Amino acid sequence: MSIMEYNGGSVVAMVGKNCVAIAADKRLGQQFMTVSTNFQKIFSATEKTYIGLPGLATDVLTLSERFRFNINMYKMEEERDIEPKTLAHMISSTLYQRRFGPYFVEPVVAGLSKDNKPFICAMDLIGCINFAKDFVVSGTASQNLYGMCESLWQPDLEPEDLFETISQALLNAQDRDALSGWGAIVHVITPERVVTRSLKSRQVSANRIDY
């Protein structure tokens, strides 16, 4: 098993009409054993920008704190919030600095720019950025997510339709992945507000036995 799959977890981000959504499952595992069913993988960078961090749980916690420090330093020095694209390059640079002994995470960034244009991107563990105008996926269920997103995503989805689409894509993808699951959390980011919803999914696992 790859170290990237050790703790499991999946993240997906999608673009809608003047809005974006990012969603992640809640499972924390130790290979096929479920350790926690409420592990945070999505972190708020600014009011309109979120970072998804699937991968090795120790590095998720380390990087979430490091990014929070860098974002706060940027805000103090520049006296403004960091833009999603600037944040993506900052994350990429942070990962590339450790390319010979990398952090085992594949970040996803989703947000709205200052003129409310949607932005999403994903990266590999050394910071190579994949910009997209439809959706990006990361984590152990990424192959399943690609199929679901290609089937369900459409251009110019309204916020409620985008929520339904990303929710169905993630829930159905993680049902076919033993290392992801146990519910999901979805953030839909619009110019006016951020709507966060927690989803329930199949609460079963082949690796969890009740006596």
Beta strands, then each sheet from edge to edge (+ up, - down):
strand 1: 10-15
strand 2: 20-25
strand 3: 28-30
strand 4: 33-36
strand 5: 42-46
strand 6: 49-52
strand 7: 108-112
strand 8: 118-123
strand 9: 129-132
strand 10: 135-139
strand 11: 184-189
strand 12: 194-199
sheet 1: 10+ 1- 2+ 11- 12+
sheet 2: 3+ 4-
sheet 3: 5+ 6- 7+ 8- 9+
end
